[in-house]
Amino acid sequence: MGIVFEGIADGGTPVAVKVVTTELSQDEVFVRRFQREVAAAQKISHPHVVPVLDAGDSSGLPYLVQELIPGGSLHDRIAAAGTLDVETTVRLLSGPAEGIDALHASGLVHRDIKPANILLDGDRAYVTDFGLAKDSQASNLTRPGQALGSLDYMAPEQIRGEDVSAATDIYALGCVIHECLTGTPPFGGRPSMRVLFAHLQEAPPDISEARPDVNAATAKAINRALEKEPEDRPASAAAYVKAVLKAASA
């Protein structure tokens, strides 16, 4: 939700500097959302959540400074590899899942969990980008009729503009696991309106059909996160990833 530069902090530490563009700095709603990203990130101290080191305003352009994670994103990893196996997927996502649960414990919902927002340093992974994060005690900071998030990972309640919850992020995490294993989100590769309709109405595809090495129990465990009703999804992100690993190991 801005432009990211690589910089050097005092003492020579590499950092990522995220700056709101001139055009977007004129958008009051956007700027307030960006400022809330800073506040949201500063609430969290977790080894798998990218910390905010500093924030401010320079010549009318808000910015934040984060620790630089050098290994690119999970999106980059999938693009390079095509697909990942279950073991690698679980290893990469176990830490971020715990970070997501830490967000939820602090009263926050990320609302934009996707491979591009999971950064890698080798096999260590981190959740980043809280620009859409919703504080359970705060307003949505959205315009009427506006649904925020990335279409390929949006839960049905998010699309309908209803209240979001921890279950919304768990749905998105299920979409991420689909993408890790098949190279595409569950309803990817379609026009936007068909993607939205599929999230609302269609059952997710059976991963074991695209990946014969993924057993039926694992496919079922993965798709539990993609239940249409939030209350039918796993209770936590970490428990969900553990359930997928347990099914794959059986």
Buried (B, 14 or more C-beta within 10 A) or exposed (E): BBEBEEEEBEEEEEBBBBBBEEEBBEEEEBBEBBBBBBBBBBBBEBEBBBBBBEBEEEEEBBBBBBBBBEBBBBBBBBEEEEBBBBEBBBBBBBBBBBBBBBBBEBEBBBBBBBBBBBBBEEEBBBBBBBBBBBBEEEEBBBEEEEBBBBBBBBBBBBBEBEEBBBBBBBBBBBBBBBBBBBBBBBBBEBEEEEBBBBBBEBEBBBBBEBBEEBBEBBBBBBBBBBBBEBEEBBEBBBEBBBBBBEBBEE
